Amino acid sequence: MRKLKLQMRISVDGYVATPDGNEDWSWYPDEKGWQLINELADTSDTLLLGRKMSEAFIPHFEGFKPEDNKYDFAQKMVNIPKVIFTKSLETPFGKNTTLAKGNLVEEIANLKKQEGKDILVYGGASFVASLIAGGHIDEFYLFVTPVLINKGLSIFNLLDKHQKLSLLSVTPLKSGVVVLCYQLKNE
């Protein structure tokens, strides 16, 4: 069965954005960071996005020009099939996108049963919070950025029970970012 992997930048105090969704505090990957992000993307053949996140994510990567230094990565994001979880969109937008409009638990179960590589989740905050609360995330790749933002959007605010995790790896980067990789313990 395919695993659901979450890749997320997060502040030391546990926020993924300021209350208004701003990420100006977040880290821009160095060479080793890009390597980790690329490797994680290569283990997956599907991206999951919430509707709000998709509205910025899809045009951002589709807008890269061949002369941009991250063009190859951008093309990877354009070409990989993306599933947008939404209650409001009627038709998908962007390249290689489909909509998931049904029950979250059923949609995730169906995606995990399909053949292929793992599934990568990029966000946004409320969508990810729902996935975490439901115990759907199998592996967490948290890019912990050395900043405290005091208030913001949390991806852990919907939890109603403990979820135990096993540490898979810790990767410190020159920038001060630490990549923590955890696996959900299914008990």
C-alpha positions as CSV (number, residue, x, y, z in Angstrom):
1,M,0.0,0.0,0.0
2,R,1.2,3.5,-0.9
3,K,2.3,5.8,2.0
4,L,1.1,9.3,2.4
5,K,4.2,11.6,3.1
6,L,3.9,15.1,4.4
7,Q,6.6,17.7,3.4
8,M,6.1,20.9,5.3
9,R,8.1,23.9,6.5
10,I,7.4,24.7,10.1
11,S,8.6,27.3,12.6
12,V,10.3,26.1,15.8
13,D,7.1,27.1,17.7
14,G,5.0,24.9,15.4
15,Y,3.4,27.2,12.9
16,V,3.4,26.8,9.1
17,A,2.4,30.4,8.3
18,T,1.4,33.6,10.1
19,P,-2.3,34.1,10.9
20,D,-2.9,35.7,7.5
21,G,-1.1,32.9,5.7
22,N,2.1,34.7,5.1
23,E,5.3,32.6,4.8
24,D,7.9,35.4,4.5
25,W,9.7,34.0,7.6
26,S,10.3,30.6,6.0
27,W,13.5,29.3,4.7
28,Y,14.7,29.1,1.1
29,P,16.4,25.7,0.5
30,D,20.2,25.4,0.2
31,E,21.8,22.8,-2.0
32,K,21.4,20.0,0.5
33,G,17.8,21.1,1.2
34,W,17.0,21.0,-2.5
35,Q,18.5,17.6,-2.7
36,L,16.2,16.3,0.1
37,I,13.2,18.0,-1.5
38,N,14.0,16.4,-4.9
39,E,14.6,13.0,-3.4
40,L,11.3,13.1,-1.6
41,A,9.5,14.2,-4.7
42,D,11.1,11.3,-6.7
43,T,9.7,8.7,-4.2
44,S,6.2,9.9,-5.1
45,D,4.0,9.9,-8.2
46,T,1.1,11.9,-6.9
47,L,0.8,15.2,-5.1
48,L,-2.1,16.1,-2.8
49,L,-3.1,19.8,-2.3
50,G,-5.9,21.6,-0.6
51,R,-7.8,24.1,-2.7
52,K,-6.3,27.2,-1.1
53,M,-2.7,25.9,-1.5
54,S,-3.3,24.8,-5.1
55,E,-4.4,28.3,-6.1
56,A,-0.8,29.6,-5.4
57,F,1.2,26.4,-5.9
58,I,0.0,25.4,-9.5
59,P,0.5,28.8,-11.2
60,H,3.8,29.3,-9.3
61,F,5.4,26.2,-10.8
62,E,3.7,26.5,-14.2
63,G,5.2,30.0,-14.5
64,F,8.8,29.0,-14.4
65,K,10.9,29.7,-17.5
66,P,13.6,27.5,-18.9
67,E,16.3,30.0,-17.8
68,D,15.2,29.8,-14.1
69,N,17.6,27.9,-12.0
70,K,14.9,25.7,-10.5
71,Y,13.1,25.1,-13.8
72,D,13.8,21.3,-13.7
73,F,12.2,21.0,-10.3
74,A,9.3,23.2,-11.4
75,Q,8.7,20.9,-14.4
76,K,8.6,17.9,-12.0
77,M,5.9,19.7,-10.0
78,V,4.0,20.5,-13.3
79,N,4.2,17.0,-14.7
80,I,3.4,15.0,-11.6
81,P,-0.3,14.2,-11.2
82,K,-1.9,16.5,-8.6
83,V,-5.2,15.9,-6.7
84,I,-6.9,19.0,-5.4
85,F,-9.1,18.4,-2.4
86,T,-12.0,20.8,-2.6
87,K,-15.7,21.3,-1.7
88,S,-16.0,24.5,-3.9
89,L,-14.2,23.9,-7.2
90,E,-16.3,22.5,-10.0
91,T,-13.5,21.9,-12.5
92,P,-9.7,21.3,-12.1
93,F,-7.2,24.0,-13.3
94,G,-3.6,23.7,-14.2
95,K,-1.8,20.8,-15.8
96,N,-2.2,17.2,-14.6
97,T,-4.8,18.0,-12.0
98,T,-7.9,16.2,-10.8
99,L,-10.4,17.1,-8.1
100,A,-11.3,15.0,-5.0
101,K,-14.7,16.2,-3.8
102,G,-15.9,13.2,-1.8
103,N,-15.4,12.0,1.7
104,L,-11.8,12.6,2.9
105,V,-11.4,9.2,4.5
106,E,-12.7,7.4,1.4
107,E,-10.7,9.5,-1.1
108,I,-7.4,8.9,0.8
109,A,-8.1,5.2,1.2
110,N,-8.8,4.9,-2.6
111,L,-5.6,6.8,-3.4
112,K,-3.5,4.6,-1.1
113,K,-4.8,1.4,-2.7
114,Q,-3.8,2.4,-6.2
115,E,-0.6,1.0,-7.7
116,G,2.4,3.3,-7.9
117,K,4.9,5.2,-5.8
118,D,4.0,7.0,-2.6
119,I,1.9,10.1,-2.3
120,L,3.3,13.5,-1.3
121,V,1.3,16.1,0.6
122,Y,2.3,19.7,0.3
123,G,-0.5,21.6,2.1
124,G,-2.3,23.9,2.9
125,A,-2.6,24.2,6.6
126,S,-6.3,23.3,7.2
127,F,-6.1,20.4,4.7
128,V,-3.0,19.0,6.3
129,A,-4.5,19.4,9.8
130,S,-7.5,17.3,8.6
131,L,-5.2,14.6,7.3
132,I,-3.1,14.5,10.5
133,A,-6.2,14.5,12.8
134,G,-7.5,11.5,10.8
135,G,-4.3,9.6,11.2
136,H,-3.7,9.5,7.4
137,I,-0.1,10.8,7.3
138,D,2.3,7.9,7.3
139,E,5.6,9.9,7.3
140,F,6.2,13.5,8.3
141,Y,9.1,15.4,6.7
142,L,9.2,18.6,8.8
143,F,11.7,21.3,7.7
144,V,12.0,23.1,11.0
145,T,13.0,26.7,10.4
146,P,14.9,28.5,13.1
147,V,12.4,31.2,13.8
148,L,9.6,31.8,16.3
149,I,6.6,33.6,14.9
150,N,4.4,33.6,18.0
151,K,1.0,33.2,16.3
152,G,0.0,31.5,13.2
153,L,-1.6,28.6,11.3
154,S,-1.1,25.2,12.9
155,I,-1.3,21.7,11.3
156,F,-1.8,20.0,14.7
157,N,-4.8,22.0,16.0
158,L,-7.4,19.4,15.0
159,L,-5.9,16.5,16.9
160,D,-8.3,15.0,19.5
161,K,-6.0,12.1,20.6
162,H,-2.3,11.4,20.8
163,Q,-0.5,10.1,17.8
164,K,2.9,8.4,18.5
165,L,5.7,8.8,16.0
166,S,9.0,7.0,15.5
167,L,12.0,9.0,14.5
168,L,13.4,7.9,11.1
169,S,16.1,10.6,10.6
170,V,17.4,14.0,11.5
171,T,19.2,16.1,8.9
172,P,20.7,19.4,9.9
173,L,21.3,21.9,7.1
174,K,23.9,24.8,7.0
175,S,21.0,27.3,7.1
176,G,20.0,26.2,10.6
177,V,17.0,24.3,9.3
178,V,16.7,20.8,10.7
179,V,14.7,18.2,8.7
180,L,12.9,15.8,11.1
181,C,11.5,12.7,9.6
182,Y,9.0,10.7,11.6
183,Q,6.8,7.7,10.9
184,L,3.3,7.3,12.4
185,K,3.2,4.4,14.8
186,N,0.1,2.4,14.0
187,E,-0.9,0.8,17.3
